[in-house]
């Protein structure tokens, strides 16, 4: 053992051992309880960022902990490799996307290995590999035959910058989720998946997800957006045309002022044929994204409906309607936007009826036939548009005949792979579908008939919607999934990823699981039992204002700190001596130039130090503020523990071969008993923090407290030496999920074998009846000392038990009569203060 801790030597040695023994590869083992731990698969952008490192450190801590519990842990990794960013980057670097992506994967894979993550690399999946997406194409064909996939000419969200369609979930405040460009609506032939068929099950299934954050479930509930009510048939005045109008609550019928009609209602098209004002309104707004962020616009149609009492109610055409509702009542008393409309046209709330009378069929007038009302449910959720107008994606396995008929290809035709020369060709065009479709590969001979291959590709969210299932059987070549592997490994026990995926990936993931269940490919209703959404990694950001009054962000590497003349206030300058403005902590990003390169931290401090800091700096669900002083503190802690172990082994004692901590405890004195008791408390605390609470910073804090206590402990005899040995082994095992390299080497130094499968430390109860172990506790009332009582040391952490002892003490209870206690304050093993109303 080296005298000093040199992280690079330690980590290099341990990683070689893992590679040599293929340590983290797993297969089905029916004699073990399984645990499937999964992080959202990364996009191979070329470099890991701190958000990646935090995400995968969390999953690795959980995976290593459950492996120590003796469970059969599946902890896979792969690459979400298709997508527009790789395509654009490849064009900019004058290479093809496949070459660019493979290079990035190779580099990022090495970064992940440097960090010591316990992934089963034998199960590595790359979604741009045809051996992966061939099964996705087969899944598409199965869904197409079931009528769950269709193609239609529709209005879609179009990003002119990225030259592709976006699903509704990928539009944020009328902008592209990826590039921020303003979205326009465009009429196009597009492929859709019938996610609306599963809207009710996706909604009701949220009640079963007890291990998911409430915030995510609430976001999905709002996105699905269920509205229940009734739909009433009204006649248009002086016509026989029936208009179905939605009413959410019966009592609203007391206050109907007008009928709101969505400009996307089919009836609006009929009106626009003869009403020029309505036509202009439709032309102005029909291609506006149907977003809740749009400003309300409206126009009077000059048409009316006739209600059950022959009242004329005006029809107002609006540009925004929630929940895909096409026609509903306007109720100014309950809706502020409706109040604006009513005020504009001087409409009054004049329908005042007995609701029960209204819904009694014997009173329904003839003008309400053929159907008066029916129960109706609307959802905000729309079918999922899965077409993308780029080549770096999964080809859609269909052809189209000249008469427009779509022919699905057969299983034996799969995988459909774009030839590599296509990517060489389209680089010249800066992507132009019209030119690419003319390339000969897209021509297809179907039984002597001319046909065209589909030029669109799948939305890349499809690849990431079923990968978790394929991880269970990545090399299975007889079908989409292997039933035996699926039955053993699914569902995922722990999933880790960002909350920003709540209404895209996490809804698609659940939807695809239900599709695969109904195809007989999986055997339960939900893909994931427990979900942990990690917070962002924040850091300082600096900028200056240029001559055009624009912010220019400056890399933290080029920021220099100076002080003013009074040496009190910091002044920030860049390399050109420009004064910089320090922004508040922001999410690390390339645009703000405030990202910290993980490689630089690994080189400076080692992977274990970085991992330990990321887990200690904040609870996993809270944003973490990056400060290098914090990571330096973790480095000092590990070096201090390393030196202590080195000095400990120099002491003139030997560990007995027959060393048994239970037997040893029979000979404890009070000091030894107290140390063992603290070890037990630490095991309990850390186990609970990791297993139940998943609050890793408090787990690490408990370990540090034990280390500090142990270092102050004086070794006077062999029992002392042995209990410190027990304490050190326990500490290293508790640290192992966080600092696997550091713990591996030192546990091996202590003579342990099969380090990565050592059992999690157990609580060893000890007897205290051979001596009295107590401490003195000062009792205060409103801060004034009243008495000193003795408390058993075993209850030192139990405030509830201490409160009972204090209140039952005769010397104290006499002070507590006829007073009101507000609260109690317990300072560990020192003071118990009772605060009362004075």
C-alpha positions in Angstrom: 0.0 0.0 0.0 1.3 3.4 -1.0 1.7 6.0 1.8 -0.3 8.6 -0.1 -3.5 8.3 -2.2 -2.8 8.5 -5.9 -6.2 8.2 -7.5 -5.0 7.5 -11.1 -2.9 4.6 -10.1 -5.7 3.2 -8.0 -8.4 3.7 -10.7 -6.3 2.3 -13.5 -5.5 -0.9 -11.5 -9.2 -1.5 -10.5 -10.6 -0.8 -14.0 -8.2 -3.4 -15.5 -9.5 -5.9 -12.9 -13.1 -5.2 -14.0 -12.3 -5.6 -17.7 -10.2 -8.7 -17.1 -12.9 -10.5 -15.2 -15.9 -9.1 -17.0 -17.2 -8.4 -13.5 -20.5 -6.8 -14.2 -21.9 -9.1 -16.8 -25.1 -10.9 -15.7 -27.4 -13.6 -16.9 -30.6 -15.0 -15.6 -30.2 -16.6 -12.1 -33.5 -17.9 -10.7 -31.7 -18.4 -7.3 -31.3 -14.6 -6.9 -33.7 -11.8 -6.6 -33.3 -9.6 -9.7 -32.8 -5.8 -9.7 -32.9 -3.9 -13.0 -31.3 -0.5 -12.6 -31.4 1.8 -15.7 -30.4 5.4 -16.6 -31.9 7.1 -19.6 -29.5 6.3 -22.5 -27.2 9.0 -23.5 -27.0 10.8 -26.9 -23.5 10.5 -28.3 -22.7 14.2 -28.7 -19.0 13.7 -28.3 -18.3 14.6 -24.7 -19.9 13.8 -21.4 -21.1 16.8 -19.4 -21.6 17.0 -15.6 -25.3 16.2 -16.0 -24.4 12.9 -17.6 -21.9 12.2 -14.8 -24.4 12.9 -12.1 -27.1 10.8 -13.7 -24.9 7.8 -14.2 -23.3 8.1 -10.8 -26.7 8.0 -9.2 -27.6 4.8 -11.1 -24.2 3.3 -10.3 -24.5 3.9 -6.6 -27.9 2.2 -6.6 -26.7 -0.7 -8.7 -23.6 -1.4 -6.6 -25.7 -1.2 -3.4 -28.2 -3.8 -4.6 -25.3 -6.0 -5.9 -23.9 -5.9 -2.3 -27.4 -7.0 -1.1 -26.9 -10.2 -3.0 -29.3 -9.3 -5.8 -28.8 -10.2 -9.5 -28.3 -6.7 -10.9 -28.8 -5.7 -14.5 -27.2 -2.3 -15.2 -27.0 -1.8 -18.9 -25.9 1.1 -21.1 -26.3 2.1 -24.8 -26.6 5.0 -27.2 -29.5 6.9 -28.5 -27.6 7.4 -31.7 -30.0 8.6 -34.4 -31.1 12.2 -34.6 -30.8 15.6 -36.1 -27.9 17.0 -34.0 -25.5 14.2 -35.3 -26.7 14.8 -38.8 -26.1 18.5 -38.7 -22.7 18.1 -36.9 -21.7 15.6 -39.6 -22.6 18.0 -42.4 -20.6 20.8 -40.7 -17.6 18.5 -40.3 -17.9 17.2 -43.9 -18.4 13.6 -42.9 -21.3 11.1 -42.7 -23.4 10.8 -39.6 -22.5 7.1 -39.1 -18.8 7.9 -38.9 -19.4 10.9 -36.7 -21.6 9.0 -34.4 -19.3 6.0 -34.1 -16.3 8.2 -33.3 -18.3 9.9 -30.5 -19.5 6.7 -29.1 -16.0 5.3 -28.9 -14.8 8.5 -27.1 -17.7 8.7 -24.7 -17.5 5.0 -23.9 -14.0 5.5 -22.7 -15.1 8.4 -20.6 -17.8 6.3 -18.9 -15.2 3.6 -18.2 -12.8 6.1 -16.6 -15.6 7.0 -14.2 -15.9 3.4 -13.0 -19.5 2.8 -13.8 -20.5 -0.9 -13.3 -22.3 -1.3 -16.7 -22.7 -4.6 -18.4 -21.0 -3.7 -21.6 -22.0 -7.0 -23.1 -25.5 -5.6 -23.5 -24.5 -2.4 -25.1 -27.1 -1.2 -27.6 -26.6 1.4 -30.4 -29.9 2.5 -31.8 -28.5 3.3 -35.3 -27.3 -0.3 -35.6 -29.6 -2.2 -38.1 -29.6 -5.2 -35.8 -31.5 -3.0 -33.3 -33.8 -1.1 -35.5 -34.8 -4.1 -37.7 -37.0 -5.2 -34.8 -38.4 -1.7 -34.5 -39.4 -1.9 -38.2 -41.0 -5.3 -37.5 -42.9 -3.8 -34.6 -44.1 -1.0 -36.9 -45.4 -3.6 -39.4 -47.3 -5.5 -36.7 -48.9 -2.2 -35.5 -49.8 -1.2 -39.0 -51.7 -4.5 -39.6 -53.6 -3.9 -36.4 -54.6 -0.4 -37.5 -52.6 1.4 -34.8 -50.5 3.2 -37.3 -51.9 5.3 -40.1 -50.8 8.0 -42.6 -52.9 11.1 -43.3 -52.6 14.6 -44.8 -52.7 16.9 -41.8 -51.6 20.1 -40.3 -48.3 19.5 -38.4 -45.7 21.5 -36.5 -42.9 22.5 -38.9 -39.4 23.7 -37.9 -38.0 25.6 -40.8 -34.5 25.7 -39.3 -34.2 21.9 -38.7 -36.4 21.2 -41.8 -38.5 18.6 -40.0 -41.9 18.0 -38.3 -42.3 17.9 -34.5 -44.7 16.1 -32.3 -46.9 18.3 -30.1 -44.8 17.2 -27.1 -41.7 18.7 -28.8 -43.1 22.2 -29.2 -42.6 24.5 -26.2 -44.2 27.9 -26.3 -44.5 27.8 -30.1 -40.8 27.1 -30.5 -38.8 24.0 -31.4 -37.7 22.1 -28.3 -34.3 21.5 -29.9 -33.2 24.7 -31.7 -35.7 27.3 -30.3 -36.9 28.3 -33.7 -40.5 29.6 -34.0 -42.8 26.8 -35.2 -45.1 27.1 -38.2 -48.0 24.9 -39.2 -47.8 23.1 -42.5 -50.1 20.6 -44.3 -48.2 17.4 -45.0 -48.7 13.6 -45.3 -47.5 12.1 -42.0 -47.4 8.9 -40.1 -49.1 8.7 -36.8 -49.3 6.2 -33.9 -52.7 5.9 -32.2 -51.6 6.9 -28.7 -55.1 8.3 -28.1 -56.4 4.7 -28.0 -54.5 4.4 -24.8 -55.3 7.8 -23.3 -57.6 6.5 -20.6 -55.2 3.6 -19.6 -52.2 6.0 -19.6 -54.2 8.2 -17.2 -55.6 5.6 -14.9 -52.3 3.8 -14.8 -50.7 6.7 -13.1 -52.5 5.6 -9.9 -50.4 2.4 -9.9 -47.0 4.2 -10.1 -46.4 4.6 -6.4 -42.7 4.8 -7.0 -42.9 7.8 -9.4 -42.6 11.5 -8.3 -45.9 13.2 -7.8 -44.7 16.1 -10.0 -44.1 13.7 -13.0 -47.5 12.1 -12.6 -49.2 15.4 -12.3 -47.5 16.6 -15.5 -48.6 13.5 -17.4 -52.1 13.9 -16.1 -52.3 17.5 -17.3 -50.8 16.6 -20.7 -53.3 13.8 -21.3 -55.9 16.3 -20.1 -59.1 14.4 -19.6 -62.4 16.4 -19.7 -65.7 14.7 -18.9 -69.1 16.2 -19.7 -72.0 15.9 -22.0 -72.4 16.7 -25.7 -75.7 18.2 -26.7 -77.1 18.4 -30.3 -78.3 21.8 -31.3 -79.8 22.9 -34.6 -78.3 25.8 -36.5 -80.9 28.5 -36.8 -83.0 28.2 -40.0 -81.2 25.0 -41.1 -81.4 21.3 -40.4 -77.7 21.2 -39.6 -76.9 19.7 -36.2 -74.0 21.1 -34.1 -72.7 18.9 -31.3 -71.8 21.2 -28.3 -69.7 20.1 -25.3 -70.8 21.1 -21.8 -68.4 20.1 -19.0 -70.9 20.8 -16.1 -74.6 20.8 -16.2 -74.9 23.8 -13.9 -73.1 25.9 -16.6 -76.3 25.7 -18.7 -77.8 28.3 -16.4 -75.4 30.8 -17.9 -74.9 30.1 -21.6 -74.0 33.3 -23.4 -72.7 32.0 -26.7 -71.3 28.9 -28.5 -67.6 28.7 -29.1 -66.6 27.0 -32.3 -63.0 26.0 -33.0 -61.7 27.3 -36.4 -60.7 23.7 -37.0 -64.3 22.5 -36.8 -65.5 21.1 -40.2 -68.5 23.5 -40.1 -66.1 26.5 -40.3 -64.9 25.3 -43.7 -68.5 25.3 -44.9 -69.1 28.8 -43.5 -65.9 30.1 -45.1 -67.2 29.1 -48.6 -69.7 31.9 -48.5 -68.6 34.1 -45.6 -65.6 36.2 -46.7 -65.0 37.5 -43.1 -64.8 34.0 -41.7 -62.6 32.9 -44.6 -60.1 35.7 -43.8 -60.1 34.7 -40.1 -59.4 31.1 -41.0 -56.6 32.0 -43.4 -55.0 34.2 -40.7 -55.1 31.6 -37.9 -55.5 28.1 -39.4 -51.7 27.6 -39.6 -51.1 29.0 -36.1 -49.9 26.4 -33.7 -52.8 25.3 -31.4 -51.0 26.1 -28.2 -52.3 27.3 -24.9 -49.7 30.1 -25.2 -51.5 31.7 -28.1 -53.4 34.9 -27.6 -57.2 34.4 -28.0 -58.7 35.8 -31.2 -62.3 35.4 -32.2 -65.0 36.5 -34.7 -68.8 36.5 -34.8 -70.0 34.0 -37.4 -73.4 35.8 -37.6 -75.0 32.3 -37.1 -77.0 31.0 -34.2 -78.1 27.8 -32.6 -81.6 27.2 -31.2 -81.7 25.8 -27.7 -84.4 23.6 -26.2 -86.6 26.7 -25.4 -86.2 28.2 -28.9 -83.7 30.8 -27.7 -81.2 32.0 -30.3 -77.6 31.7 -29.1 -74.8 33.3 -31.2 -71.9 31.2 -32.6 -68.4 32.7 -32.0 -65.4 31.3 -33.9 -62.2 31.2 -31.9 -58.6 30.3 -32.7 -57.8 28.5 -29.4 -59.8 25.6 -27.9 -58.4 23.3 -25.1 -58.5 19.5 -25.0 -59.2 19.0 -28.7 -62.8 20.2 -28.2 -64.4 21.6 -31.4 -67.5 23.2 -30.0 -68.5 24.2 -26.4 -70.6 26.8 -24.5 -69.3 30.2 -23.6 -69.8 31.0 -19.9 -68.6 34.5 -19.0 -69.4 34.0 -15.3 -66.9 31.2 -15.1 -64.3 32.0 -17.7 -62.3 35.2 -18.1 -61.7 34.8 -21.8 -65.4 34.2 -22.4 -66.1 37.4 -20.5 -63.9 39.2 -23.0 -65.9 37.8 -25.9 -69.3 38.6 -24.3 -68.2 42.2 -23.6 -67.0 42.6 -27.1 -70.3 41.6 -28.7 -72.5 42.8 -25.8 -73.7 39.3 -25.1 -75.7 38.6 -22.0 -76.2 35.5 -19.9 -79.8 35.0 -20.6 -80.5 31.3 -20.5 -81.7 30.5 -17.0 -83.3 27.1 -16.8 -84.0 24.3 -14.4 -81.2 21.9 -15.1 -83.2 18.8 -14.0 -86.1 19.9 -16.2 -83.7 20.2 -19.1 -82.4 16.6 -18.7 -85.8 15.0 -18.4 -86.4 13.5 -21.8 -90.2 14.0 -21.6 -89.7 17.7 -21.9 -87.2 17.6 -24.8 -88.6 19.5 -27.7 -88.7 18.2 -31.3 -86.1 20.6 -32.5 -83.5 18.7 -30.4 -83.8 15.4 -32.3 -82.4 13.0 -33.5 -80.2 13.0 -30.4 -80.5 15.3 -27.4 -77.4 14.6 -25.4 -74.8 11.9 -24.6 -71.9 11.5 -22.2 -68.6 12.7 -23.8 -64.9 12.6 -22.9 -62.2 14.7 -24.5 -58.5 14.5 -24.1 -55.8 17.0 -24.8 -53.6 14.2 -26.0 -53.2 13.8 -29.8 -52.0 10.9 -31.8 -48.2 10.8 -32.0 -46.8 12.1 -35.2 -43.8 9.8 -35.9 -42.6 11.0 -39.3 -39.3 12.9 -39.5 -38.0 14.5 -42.7 -34.3 13.6 -42.2 -32.3 10.6 -43.3 -30.3 9.9 -40.1 -33.1 7.8 -38.6 -34.8 4.4 -38.9 -36.3 3.9 -42.4 -40.1 3.3 -42.4 -40.6 -0.1 -44.0 -43.4 0.7 -46.6 -43.6 1.5 -50.3 -46.2 3.7 -52.1 -47.7 2.8 -55.5 -48.4 5.5 -58.1 -52.1 5.3 -57.2 -51.3 6.2 -53.6 -51.8 2.7 -52.1 -49.4 2.0 -49.3 -47.8 -1.5 -49.2 -46.1 -2.7 -46.0 -42.9 -4.6 -46.7 -42.4 -8.1 -45.3 -40.4 -9.5 -42.4 -37.9 -11.1 -44.7 -37.2 -7.6 -46.3 -35.9 -6.3 -43.0 -33.8 -4.5 -42.0 -34.4 -1.6 -44.5 -31.1 0.3 -44.5 -30.3 3.5 -46.2 -27.2 3.0 -48.4 -24.1 4.9 -47.3 -23.8 6.8 -50.5 -27.0 8.6 -49.7 -25.3 10.5 -46.9 -22.5 11.4 -49.2 -25.0 12.7 -51.7 -27.2 14.7 -49.5 -24.2 16.6 -47.9 -24.0 18.5 -51.1 -27.6 19.7 -50.8 -27.7 20.9 -47.2 -30.6 18.5 -47.0 -33.4 18.7 -49.6 -36.0 16.0 -49.6 -37.2 16.7 -53.1 -33.7 16.1 -54.5 -33.1 13.0 -52.3 -36.3 11.3 -53.3 -35.1 11.4 -56.9 -32.1 9.2 -56.1 -32.5 5.7 -57.6 -32.5 3.8 -54.3 -36.0 5.1 -53.6 -37.4 3.6 -56.7 -39.0 0.2 -56.1 -40.3 -2.6 -58.4 -43.3 -4.1 -56.7 -44.5 -7.1 -58.8 -43.8 -5.1 -62.0 -45.4 -1.9 -60.7 -43.5 1.2 -60.1 -43.4 2.3 -56.5 -41.4 4.6 -54.2 -39.8 3.8 -50.8 -40.8 6.0 -47.9 -38.4 8.9 -47.5 -39.4 9.9 -44.0 -37.8 8.2 -41.0 -39.1 7.4 -37.5 -39.0 10.0 -34.7 -36.0 9.1 -32.6 -38.2 8.9 -29.6 -39.4 5.6 -30.9 -35.9 4.1 -30.5 -35.8 5.3 -26.9 -39.3 4.0 -26.2 -38.5 0.3 -26.1 -34.8 0.0 -25.6 -35.2 -0.9 -22.0 -36.9 -4.2 -23.1 -34.3 -5.0 -25.7 -31.5 -4.6 -23.0 -32.8 -7.8 -21.5 -32.0 -9.8 -24.7 -29.7 -7.6 -26.9 -28.4 -10.5 -28.9 -31.7 -12.4 -29.4 -32.1 -13.0 -33.2 -35.3 -15.0 -33.3 -37.7 -12.2 -32.6 -38.3 -8.7 -31.1 -37.9 -9.9 -27.5 -37.0 -13.1 -25.7 -40.0 -14.2 -23.5 -37.7 -15.8 -20.8 -35.6 -12.7 -20.4 -38.6 -10.4 -20.4 -40.4 -12.4 -17.7 -37.3 -12.5 -15.5 -36.0 -8.9 -15.8 -39.0 -6.6 -16.4 -40.2 -4.3 -15.1 -37.3 -1.9 -14.5 -36.9 -1.6 -10.8 -35.2 1.8 -10.8 -35.1 4.3 -13.7 -33.1 7.5 -13.5 -33.4 10.6 -15.7 -34.4 14.3 -15.9 -37.8 15.6 -15.2 -37.8 17.4 -18.5 -38.7 14.1 -20.1 -42.0 13.8 -18.2 -44.3 14.6 -21.1 -42.3 13.2 -24.0 -40.1 10.2 -23.4 -41.8 9.0 -20.2 -45.2 9.0 -21.8 -43.9 7.3 -25.0 -42.2 4.7 -22.8 -45.4 3.8 -21.0 -47.4 3.8 -24.3 -44.9 1.5 -26.1 -44.9 -0.9 -23.2 -48.7 -1.2 -23.4 -48.4 -1.7 -27.2 -45.9 -4.5 -26.7 -48.1 -6.0 -23.9 -51.0 -6.2 -26.3 -48.8 -7.8 -28.9 -47.8 -10.4 -26.3 -44.2 -9.3 -26.1 -44.2 -8.2 -22.4 -46.3 -9.4 -19.6 -47.1 -6.5 -17.2 -48.8 -3.1 -17.5 -46.1 -0.6 -16.7 -42.4 -0.6 -17.7 -40.9 1.1 -14.6 -41.6 0.6 -10.9 -39.5 3.4 -9.4 -38.5 6.7 -11.1 -35.8 9.1 -9.8 -35.6 12.5 -11.5 -32.2 14.0 -10.8 -31.7 17.8 -10.6 -29.6 19.9 -12.9 -25.9 20.8 -12.4 -25.5 24.6 -12.1 -22.4 26.7 -12.2 -21.4 30.4 -12.3 -21.8 32.1 -15.6 -20.0 35.3 -16.7 -20.6 37.7 -19.5 -19.8 41.2 -20.8 -22.0 43.6 -22.8 -20.6 44.3 -26.3 -20.9 47.4 -28.4 -24.3 46.3 -29.8 -25.6 45.9 -26.2 -25.6 42.1 -26.5 -24.5 39.6 -23.8 -21.2 37.8 -24.7 -20.7 34.8 -22.5 -17.1 34.0 -21.4 -15.7 30.6 -20.4 -15.0 30.2 -16.7 -11.5 29.2 -17.7 -10.9 32.8 -18.9 -12.3 34.5 -15.8 -9.9 36.1 -13.3 -10.8 37.4 -9.9 -9.4 40.6 -8.4 -10.4 42.8 -5.5 -11.2 46.4 -5.2 -9.0 48.9 -3.4 -10.6 48.1 -0.1 -10.0 44.4 -0.7 -13.7 43.6 -0.1 -15.6 43.3 -3.4 -14.6 40.9 -6.1 -14.0 42.2 -9.6 -14.2 39.7 -12.5 -12.2 40.3 -15.7 -11.5 38.2 -18.8 -8.2 37.6 -20.6 -8.6 40.9 -22.4 -9.1 42.8 -19.1 -12.8 43.4 -19.8 -15.0 43.8 -16.7 -17.4 40.8 -16.5 -20.8 40.5 -14.9 -21.3 37.5 -12.8 -24.7 35.9 -13.5 -26.5 33.8 -10.9 -25.9 30.0 -11.0 -27.2 28.6 -14.3 -27.5 25.1 -15.8 -24.2 24.1 -17.3 -24.5 24.6 -21.1 -22.3 25.2 -24.1 -24.2 28.4 -25.0 -23.4 30.0 -21.6 -19.9 28.6 -21.7 -20.2 27.6 -18.0 -19.8 23.8 -18.4 -17.0 22.1 -16.5 -15.3 19.3 -18.4 -15.5 16.1 -16.3 -12.1 15.0 -17.8 -10.3 17.9 -16.3 -11.8 17.1 -12.9 -10.9 13.4 -13.2 -7.3 14.3 -14.1 -7.0 16.7 -11.2 -8.8 14.7 -8.4 -9.7 11.3 -9.7 -13.1 9.7 -10.7 -13.9 8.7 -7.1 -13.5 12.2 -5.8 -15.8 13.5 -8.5 -18.4 10.9 -7.9 -18.3 11.5 -4.1 -18.7 15.2 -4.6 -21.7 14.9 -7.0 -23.5 12.7 -4.5 -22.6 14.8 -1.4 -23.2 18.3 -2.7 -27.0 18.1 -2.9 -29.9 15.5 -2.7 -30.2 13.8 -6.1 -33.6 15.5 -7.0 -32.3 19.0 -6.2 -30.1 21.2 -8.5 -26.5 21.0 -7.6 -24.4 24.1 -7.4 -20.9 23.4 -8.7 -18.0 24.7 -6.6 -14.5 23.4 -7.0 -13.8 24.0 -3.3 -16.4 21.3 -2.6 -14.7 18.7 -4.8 -11.4 19.7 -3.2 -12.9 19.0 0.2 -13.9 15.5 -0.9 -10.3 14.9 -2.2 -8.9 15.9 1.2 -11.3 13.5 3.0 -10.3 10.5 0.9 -6.6 11.4 1.3 -7.1 11.7 5.1 -8.8 8.3 5.3 -6.1 6.7 3.2 -3.3 8.0 5.4 -5.1 6.8 8.5 -5.3 3.3 7.2 -1.7 3.4 6.2 -0.7 4.5 9.8 -3.1 2.0 11.4 -1.4 -0.9 9.7 1.9 0.2 11.1 0.7 -0.3 14.7 2.3 -3.3 16.6 -0.9 -5.5 16.5 -2.2 -8.3 14.4 -5.7 -9.2 13.5 -6.6 -12.6 14.9 -7.6 -15.2 12.3 -10.5 -16.1 14.6 -11.6 -12.5 14.8 -15.3 -12.4 15.4 -17.0 -9.1 16.2 -19.9 -10.7 18.1 -17.5 -12.6 20.4 -15.2 -9.6 20.7 -18.1 -7.4 22.0 -18.4 -9.6 25.1 -15.2 -8.1 26.3 -15.9 -4.4 25.5 -15.4 -1.6 27.9 -17.7 1.4 27.8 -15.5 3.3 25.2 -15.5 0.3 22.9 -19.2 -0.3 23.3 -19.9 3.4 22.3 -17.8 3.1 19.1 -19.5 -0.1 18.1 -22.9 1.5 18.8 -22.0 4.4 16.5 -20.9 1.9 13.8 -24.3 0.2 14.1 -26.1 3.5 13.9 -24.1 4.5 10.8 -25.0 1.2 9.1 -28.7 1.8 9.8 -28.6 5.4 8.7 -26.7 4.8 5.5 -28.8 1.8 4.6 -32.0 3.8 5.1 -30.7 6.8 3.2 -29.7 4.7 0.1 -32.5 2.1 0.1 -35.6 4.0 1.3 -35.0 7.7 1.0 -32.4 7.8 -1.8 -30.8 10.8 -0.2 -27.2 10.1 -0.8 -25.7 13.3 0.7 -26.9 12.4 4.2 -25.5 8.9 3.8 -22.1 10.3 3.0 -22.3 12.8 5.9 -23.0 9.9 8.3 -20.0 8.0 7.0 -17.8 11.1 7.4 -19.0 11.5 11.0 -18.1 7.9 11.7 -14.6 8.5 10.2 -14.0 11.6 12.3 -15.1 9.8 15.5 -12.9 6.8 14.7 -9.9 9.0 14.0 -10.1 10.5 17.5 -10.4 7.0 19.1 -7.2 6.0 20.9 -5.9 2.4 20.2 -4.6 1.1 23.6 -4.9 -2.7 23.2 -5.8 -5.5 20.8 -9.6 -5.1 21.2 -9.2 -1.5 20.2 -7.2 -2.5 17.2 -9.8 -5.1 16.2 -12.7 -2.8 16.6 -11.0 -0.2 14.4 -10.4 -2.9 11.9 -14.1 -3.7 11.9 -14.9 0.0 11.7 -12.6 0.5 8.7 -14.0 -2.5 6.8 -17.5 -1.2 7.5 -16.6 2.3 6.3 -15.0 1.0 3.1 -18.0 -1.1 2.3 -20.4 1.8 3.0 -18.2 4.0 0.7 -18.0 1.4 -2.0 -21.1 2.4 -4.0 -19.7 6.0 -4.1 -16.0 5.4 -4.4 -15.6 1.9 -5.9 -11.9 2.2 -6.9 -10.8 3.6 -3.6 -12.8 1.0 -1.6 -11.7 -1.9 -3.8 -8.0 -1.4 -3.3 -8.3 -0.9 0.5 -10.7 -3.7 1.0 -8.3 -5.9 -1.0 -5.5 -4.6 1.2 -7.4 -5.8 4.2 -7.5 -9.3 2.8 -11.0 -9.4 1.3 -11.8 -11.4 -1.8 -14.4 -10.8 -4.6 -14.6 -7.2 -3.6 -17.4 -6.2 -6.0 -19.7 -8.9 -4.4 -18.9 -8.4 -0.8 -22.1 -8.3 1.3 -23.5 -5.0 2.6 -22.5 -4.4 6.2 -24.9 -5.9 8.7 -26.1 -4.5 12.0 -24.5 -6.6 14.8 -26.4 -6.0 18.1 -24.3 -5.9 21.2 -25.1 -6.4 24.9 -24.8 -3.6 27.3 -25.9 -5.3 30.5 -22.3 -6.0 31.7 -21.8 -2.3 32.5 -23.8 0.9 32.7 -23.3 3.1 29.7 -24.8 6.5 30.2 -24.2 10.2 29.6 -25.2 13.3 31.5 -27.9 15.6 29.9 -28.5 19.2 31.0 -32.3 19.9 31.1 -33.3 23.5 30.4 -36.6 25.4 30.4 -36.6 28.4 28.2 -32.8 28.3 28.1 -32.3 28.2 31.9 -30.7 25.1 33.5 -33.0 23.2 35.9 -31.5 19.8 36.3 -29.0 17.2 35.1 -30.2 13.6 34.4 -28.5 10.5 33.1 -29.5 9.0 29.8 -28.6 5.5 28.4 -26.0 5.9 25.7 -28.0 3.6 23.5 -30.8 6.2 23.4 -28.5 9.1 22.5 -30.0 9.3 19.0 -33.6 8.8 20.0 -35.2 12.2 20.8 -38.6 10.7 21.4 -37.3 8.3 24.0 -35.3 11.1 25.7 -38.4 13.2 25.9 -40.3 10.4 27.6 -37.4 10.0 30.2 -37.3 13.8 30.8 -41.1 14.2 31.2 -41.3 11.3 33.7 -38.5 12.6 35.9 -40.1 14.0 39.1 -37.5 16.8 39.4 -38.6 18.1 35.9 -42.3 17.3 35.9 -43.0 19.7 38.7 -41.9 22.6 36.4 -44.2 21.5 33.6 -47.6 21.8 35.4 -49.9 24.5 34.2 -47.6 25.6 31.3 -47.9 25.2 27.5 -44.9 23.6 25.8 -44.3 25.0 22.3 -41.4 22.8 21.3 -38.3 20.9 22.5 -34.7 21.3 21.3 -32.2 18.5 21.7 -28.5 19.1 21.3 -26.9 15.7 21.0 -25.7 14.4 24.3 -25.5 17.9 25.8 -28.7 19.8 26.3 -32.5 19.2 26.2 -34.3 22.6 26.2 -38.1 22.8 26.8 -39.6 26.0 25.2 -42.8 27.2 26.7 -45.2 30.1 26.4 -44.0 32.8 28.8 
